[in-house]
Amino acid sequence: MNLTNSTTSPSPPASFLRPLPPLISGVPDSIVLVILPIAAYWALSLFFHFLDVHDLLASYRLHTPEEVLKRNHVTRREVVRDVIVQQIIQTIVGLAIGVSEPEEMIGGEWWEIMGLYSKFMGDWRYKLVEIVYWYLLPAARFWVAIFIMDTWQYFLHRLMHEVKWLYKTFHSRHHRLYVPYAFGALYNHPFEGLLMDTIGAGIAYKISGLRIRGAMTFFTFSTMKTVDDHCGYALPFDPLQYFFWNNAGYHDVHHQGWGIKTNFSQPFFICWDRWLGTQWTGGDVSARYASSREKAAEEPEKDGIIPEQKGNITATIPQKGANSTAYMSSGRTNGLKPRIPNGKPKVQADESRRRVLDTDCLGVSREEGNEETAVGNVRYWARVNGSVR
């Protein structure tokens, strides 16, 4: 059958191959590709931060403001700084990938569709092939990218926990956030951020065969999903939490000392946790969360930091003679800036700060190790008694 002369199949278009017009006039798609995920990250993060500051939807919070203030081992200023560092690295890698990619062309779609169509040899199937080309193939590439991203992050994330050197050197930084909040989603060691997030997303993009607009959607969507997973709210009306089991509540368990060896899956599905038996199986966690809230409410302030309530905005003021950098507020900072401990010269203050961070890293590892041991003992005796398989 002569496809071009068929009475039922469309005639070839008169147009020739031409560059794909940019999504935003005057801005190359390669630039939009790296800007969109960053814009989505801060837009969604600021939305959840607005809820935090104004104490909105408090009934859906996983943790109380007191827990944010007392349990985390890092200031908000440090979180923002490290996230910006990671996004700079992410931008550089993204631009390098964009420059290396050949210019995307349009105008040859008809011939590609007819190449598929010729395999069916039936005029009535042209529309079916057209639907496959325009909708099903892009969707399939998107889901392949999701699966590759999930696979990459699960095994690398789990490795970071099971190899003590990797955890202590890199991943423990992220776990200074016992109580995650939205803009701390990408708070990582720069090397871990490059390896787990940036390179992982790039590999998913390349292997799946996504085109430039599909890549924009994938990168932006995965960024929004990561932010939502760390937002600290269990929102039943949030579509990202409603349609995905791997949501804020699921991932928050992993940030607690008693759940740190479970729920490694990120950012989309929990299939690898299920397949390899690393999903949390300790039952309902309501009592654990209630206990954490009570302890935080009763616990005295650490490192000489006293919270001061001003309406619904919590600021933090260092006590006189405090030996630590001023802790950033859980809401607005009201102009507070980190102070030099005890008025020491800057060099001494920086060295003091470095020792604090090194000690803090060890403290995070030690605290989680103690909690893991306690949980392990409970599980061991549960197996002995036959209550856990």
C-alpha positions as CSV (number, residue, x, y, z in Angstrom):
1,M,0.0,0.0,0.0
2,N,1.3,3.4,-0.9
3,L,0.9,5.4,2.3
4,T,1.3,8.8,0.8
5,N,-1.4,8.1,-1.9
6,S,-3.8,6.4,0.5
7,T,-7.3,7.9,0.3
8,T,-7.8,7.7,4.0
9,S,-4.4,8.6,5.5
10,P,-3.5,12.3,5.6
11,S,-1.1,13.8,3.1
12,P,2.4,14.8,4.2
13,P,2.7,18.3,5.5
14,A,4.3,21.0,3.3
15,S,6.4,22.3,6.2
16,F,10.1,21.5,6.7
17,L,12.1,20.8,9.8
18,R,12.5,24.0,12.0
19,P,13.7,24.7,15.5
20,L,11.1,24.3,18.3
21,P,9.9,27.8,19.3
22,P,10.8,28.7,22.9
23,L,8.1,28.3,25.5
24,I,8.7,31.9,26.7
25,S,9.6,34.3,23.9
26,G,13.2,35.4,24.0
27,V,14.2,32.9,26.6
28,P,15.8,29.6,25.5
29,D,14.1,26.4,26.7
30,S,17.4,25.3,28.3
31,I,17.2,28.3,30.6
32,V,13.5,27.7,31.4
33,L,14.4,24.1,32.2
34,V,16.7,25.1,35.1
35,I,14.6,28.1,36.3
36,L,11.2,26.3,36.6
37,P,12.2,23.8,39.3
38,I,13.9,26.5,41.4
39,A,10.9,28.8,41.1
40,A,8.5,26.0,42.0
41,Y,10.7,25.1,45.0
42,W,10.6,28.5,46.6
43,A,7.0,29.3,45.6
44,L,5.7,26.1,47.3
45,S,8.1,26.4,50.2
46,L,7.0,30.0,50.9
47,F,3.4,28.9,50.8
48,F,4.0,26.3,53.6
49,H,6.2,28.8,55.4
50,F,3.3,31.3,55.3
51,L,1.1,28.6,57.0
52,D,3.8,28.1,59.7
53,V,4.3,31.8,60.4
54,H,0.6,32.6,60.7
55,D,-0.3,29.3,62.4
56,L,-2.8,28.3,59.7
57,L,-4.1,24.7,59.4
58,A,-2.4,23.9,62.7
59,S,-4.6,20.8,63.1
60,Y,-2.9,19.2,60.1
61,R,0.7,19.9,61.4
62,L,2.8,16.8,62.1
63,H,4.8,18.6,64.6
64,T,4.3,21.6,66.9
65,P,6.3,24.9,66.6
66,E,8.1,23.9,69.9
67,E,9.4,20.8,68.2
68,V,10.7,22.8,65.2
69,L,12.5,25.1,67.7
70,K,13.9,22.6,70.1
71,R,14.5,19.3,68.2
72,N,16.2,20.5,65.0
73,H,20.0,20.8,65.0
74,V,20.3,23.5,62.4
75,T,19.2,27.1,62.0
76,R,16.9,28.2,59.2
77,R,19.7,30.5,57.9
78,E,22.0,27.6,57.4
79,V,19.3,25.6,55.7
80,V,18.6,28.4,53.2
81,R,22.3,28.8,52.6
82,D,22.9,25.1,51.8
83,V,19.8,24.9,49.7
84,I,21.0,27.8,47.6
85,V,24.4,26.2,47.2
86,Q,22.7,23.0,46.0
87,Q,20.5,24.9,43.5
88,I,23.6,26.8,42.1
89,I,25.2,23.4,41.5
90,Q,22.0,22.1,40.0
91,T,21.8,25.1,37.7
92,I,25.4,24.7,36.5
93,V,24.8,21.0,35.7
94,G,21.4,21.7,34.1
95,L,22.9,24.4,31.8
96,A,25.8,22.0,30.9
97,I,23.2,19.4,29.9
98,G,21.2,21.9,27.9
99,V,24.2,23.1,26.0
100,S,25.2,19.5,25.1
101,E,21.8,18.6,23.8
102,P,21.1,19.0,20.1
103,E,18.6,21.7,19.2
104,E,15.1,20.2,19.3
105,M,13.4,20.3,15.9
106,I,9.7,20.1,14.9
107,G,8.1,19.5,11.5
108,G,9.0,15.8,11.2
109,E,6.2,14.5,13.4
110,W,4.1,13.3,10.5
111,W,6.9,11.1,9.2
112,E,7.5,9.6,12.6
113,I,3.8,8.9,13.0
114,M,3.7,7.3,9.6
115,G,6.7,5.2,10.5
116,L,4.6,3.7,13.4
117,Y,1.5,3.6,11.2
118,S,3.2,1.6,8.5
119,K,3.7,-1.3,11.0
120,F,-0.1,-1.6,11.3
121,M,-0.9,-1.4,7.6
122,G,-4.4,-0.3,8.2
123,D,-5.8,3.1,7.4
124,W,-8.4,3.0,10.3
125,R,-5.6,2.7,12.8
126,Y,-4.0,6.0,12.0
127,K,-5.8,7.9,14.7
128,L,-4.8,5.3,17.2
129,V,-1.2,5.6,16.3
130,E,-1.5,9.4,16.4
131,I,-2.8,9.1,20.0
132,V,0.0,6.8,20.9
133,Y,2.6,9.2,19.5
134,W,1.3,12.4,21.0
135,Y,0.0,11.2,24.4
136,L,0.9,7.6,25.3
137,L,4.6,7.7,24.4
138,P,5.3,11.0,26.3
139,A,3.3,9.5,29.3
140,A,5.3,6.3,29.1
141,R,8.6,8.3,29.1
142,F,7.4,10.3,32.1
143,W,6.6,7.2,34.1
144,V,10.0,5.6,33.1
145,A,11.7,8.7,34.4
146,I,9.8,8.5,37.7
147,F,10.7,4.8,38.1
148,I,14.4,5.5,37.4
149,M,14.4,8.5,39.8
150,D,12.8,6.4,42.5
151,T,15.2,3.6,42.0
152,W,18.3,5.8,42.0
153,Q,17.2,7.6,45.2
154,Y,16.1,4.6,47.1
155,F,19.3,2.6,46.7
156,L,21.6,5.6,47.2
157,H,19.6,6.9,50.1
158,R,19.6,3.5,51.8
159,L,23.4,3.2,51.2
160,M,23.9,6.5,52.9
161,H,22.2,5.0,56.0
162,E,23.8,1.6,56.0
163,V,27.4,2.8,55.5
164,K,28.4,4.7,58.6
165,W,31.1,6.7,57.0
166,L,28.7,7.9,54.3
167,Y,26.1,8.8,56.9
168,K,28.4,10.6,59.2
169,T,30.2,12.5,56.3
170,F,27.3,13.4,54.1
171,H,23.7,12.3,55.0
172,S,23.7,13.2,58.7
173,R,23.4,16.9,57.6
174,H,20.0,16.3,56.2
175,H,18.9,14.5,59.4
176,R,19.7,17.5,61.5
177,L,16.1,18.3,60.6
178,Y,14.3,16.0,62.9
179,V,11.3,18.1,62.2
180,P,11.3,18.8,58.4
181,Y,9.9,21.9,56.9
182,A,9.2,22.8,53.3
183,F,12.3,24.8,52.3
184,G,14.5,22.3,54.0
185,A,13.7,19.7,51.4
186,L,17.0,20.2,49.6
187,Y,19.0,20.8,52.7
188,N,21.9,18.4,52.1
189,H,25.6,18.1,51.9
190,P,26.5,19.6,48.5
191,F,28.0,16.3,47.3
192,E,25.0,14.4,48.3
193,G,22.7,16.9,46.7
194,L,24.7,16.6,43.4
195,L,24.8,12.8,43.5
196,M,21.3,12.0,44.7
197,D,19.1,14.8,43.3
198,T,20.9,16.5,40.4
199,I,22.6,13.5,38.8
200,G,19.7,11.2,39.6
201,A,17.3,13.5,37.8
202,G,19.7,13.9,34.9
203,I,20.0,10.1,34.5
204,A,16.2,9.7,34.6
205,Y,15.9,12.4,31.9
206,K,18.5,10.9,29.6
207,I,17.4,7.2,29.9
208,S,13.7,7.9,29.6
209,G,14.1,9.8,26.4
210,L,12.1,12.8,27.6
211,R,12.0,15.8,25.3
212,I,12.6,19.3,26.5
213,R,9.0,20.1,27.5
214,G,8.6,16.8,29.2
215,A,11.8,17.4,31.1
216,M,10.5,20.7,32.3
217,T,7.4,19.0,33.6
218,F,9.4,16.2,35.2
219,F,11.9,18.3,36.9
220,T,9.4,20.8,38.2
221,F,7.0,18.1,39.3
222,S,9.7,16.1,41.2
223,T,10.8,19.4,42.9
224,M,7.3,20.1,44.0
225,K,6.9,16.6,45.3
226,T,10.1,16.7,47.3
227,V,9.1,20.0,48.9
228,D,5.6,18.6,49.7
229,D,7.2,15.5,51.3
230,H,9.0,17.8,53.8
231,C,6.3,20.4,54.3
232,G,5.3,19.1,57.8
233,Y,1.6,19.0,57.1
234,A,-0.7,16.0,56.5
235,L,-3.2,17.6,54.2
236,P,-6.0,15.3,53.0
237,F,-6.9,17.8,50.3
238,D,-3.4,18.1,48.9
239,P,-3.4,16.2,45.6
240,L,0.3,15.3,46.0
241,Q,-0.5,13.6,49.3
242,Y,-3.8,12.2,48.3
243,F,-2.6,10.3,45.2
244,F,0.8,9.2,46.5
245,W,1.4,7.0,49.6
246,N,4.9,8.4,49.7
247,N,3.8,11.7,51.2
248,A,4.7,14.1,54.1
249,G,3.5,11.7,56.8
250,Y,5.3,8.7,55.2
251,H,8.6,10.5,54.9
252,D,8.4,12.2,58.3
253,V,8.6,8.8,59.9
254,H,12.0,8.4,58.3
255,H,13.2,11.7,59.9
256,Q,12.4,10.3,63.4
257,G,15.0,8.4,65.3
258,W,12.7,5.4,65.7
259,G,11.9,5.2,62.0
260,I,15.2,6.2,60.5
261,K,16.0,2.7,59.1
262,T,12.7,2.6,57.3
263,N,10.8,4.5,54.6
264,F,13.8,5.2,52.3
265,S,11.7,5.6,49.2
266,Q,11.7,9.0,47.5
267,P,10.1,11.0,46.0
268,F,7.2,9.3,44.3
269,F,6.3,5.7,45.1
270,I,7.0,3.3,47.9
271,C,7.4,0.1,45.8
272,W,11.1,-0.4,46.7
273,D,10.3,-0.2,50.4
274,R,7.6,-2.8,49.9
275,W,9.7,-5.1,47.7
276,L,12.7,-5.0,50.0
277,G,11.0,-4.9,53.3
278,T,12.1,-1.5,54.5
279,Q,8.6,0.0,55.0
280,W,7.7,1.1,58.5
281,T,5.8,-1.8,60.1
282,G,5.7,-0.6,63.7
283,G,2.0,0.2,63.5
284,D,0.2,3.4,64.4
285,V,2.6,6.3,65.2
286,S,0.2,8.6,66.9
287,A,1.4,7.8,70.4
288,R,5.0,8.4,69.4
289,Y,4.2,11.8,67.9
290,A,2.2,12.7,71.0
291,S,5.1,11.8,73.2
292,S,7.4,13.9,71.1
293,R,5.1,16.9,71.4
294,E,4.9,16.5,75.1
295,K,8.6,16.3,75.6
296,A,9.2,19.4,73.4
297,A,6.7,21.3,75.4
298,E,8.4,20.4,78.7
299,E,12.0,20.5,77.6
300,P,14.0,23.6,78.6
301,E,15.6,25.7,75.9
302,K,19.0,24.5,74.7
303,D,22.2,26.5,74.2
304,G,20.9,29.6,76.0
305,I,18.2,30.3,73.5
306,I,14.9,31.6,74.8
307,P,11.8,31.8,72.6
308,E,9.8,35.0,72.8
309,Q,6.2,35.0,71.6
310,K,5.0,38.1,69.7
311,G,1.5,37.4,68.6
312,N,1.7,34.4,66.4
313,I,5.3,35.0,65.4
314,T,8.1,33.3,67.4
315,A,11.4,35.0,67.6
316,T,14.5,33.8,69.5
317,I,16.7,35.9,71.7
318,P,20.1,34.6,72.9
319,Q,20.7,34.7,76.6
320,K,23.4,36.9,77.9
321,G,26.7,35.0,77.7
322,A,25.2,32.3,75.4
323,N,27.9,30.2,73.7
324,S,26.1,29.5,70.5
325,T,25.1,31.3,67.4
326,A,21.6,32.9,67.7
327,Y,19.0,30.4,66.6
328,M,16.9,31.6,63.7
329,S,13.2,32.1,64.4
330,S,10.6,29.4,63.7
331,G,8.7,32.2,61.9
332,R,10.1,35.6,61.0
333,T,13.5,36.6,62.3
334,N,12.5,40.2,63.2
335,G,15.9,41.3,62.0
336,L,17.9,39.1,64.3
337,K,21.3,38.1,63.1
338,P,23.8,35.4,64.2
339,R,26.0,36.8,67.0
340,I,29.6,36.1,67.5
341,P,29.8,33.8,70.6
342,N,31.0,35.7,73.7
343,G,32.3,38.5,71.5
344,K,35.3,36.5,70.2
345,P,37.2,37.7,67.2
346,K,35.8,36.4,63.9
347,V,38.5,33.8,63.3
348,Q,37.9,32.3,66.8
349,A,34.2,32.5,66.3
350,D,34.4,30.6,63.0
351,E,36.6,28.0,64.6
352,S,34.1,27.7,67.5
353,R,31.3,27.4,65.0
354,R,33.1,24.6,63.1
355,R,33.6,22.7,66.4
356,V,29.9,23.1,67.2
357,L,28.8,21.7,63.8
358,D,31.3,18.8,64.1
359,T,30.0,18.0,67.6
360,D,26.4,18.4,66.4
361,C,27.0,16.0,63.5
362,L,28.2,13.4,66.0
363,G,25.3,14.2,68.3
364,V,22.8,13.5,65.5
365,S,24.5,10.2,64.8
366,R,24.7,9.2,68.4
367,E,21.1,10.2,69.2
368,E,19.7,8.3,66.3
369,G,22.0,5.3,67.1
370,N,20.5,5.1,70.6
371,E,17.0,5.3,69.2
372,E,17.7,2.7,66.6
373,T,19.1,0.3,69.2
374,A,16.0,0.8,71.4
375,V,13.8,0.1,68.4
376,G,15.9,-2.9,67.4
377,N,15.6,-4.4,70.9
378,V,11.8,-4.0,70.8
379,R,11.6,-5.7,67.5
380,Y,13.9,-8.5,68.6
381,W,11.8,-9.5,71.6
382,A,8.6,-9.1,69.4
383,R,10.1,-11.7,67.0
384,V,11.0,-14.0,70.0
385,N,7.4,-13.7,71.2
386,G,6.1,-14.4,67.7
387,S,4.2,-11.1,67.4
388,V,6.4,-9.9,64.4
389,R,7.4,-12.0,61.5
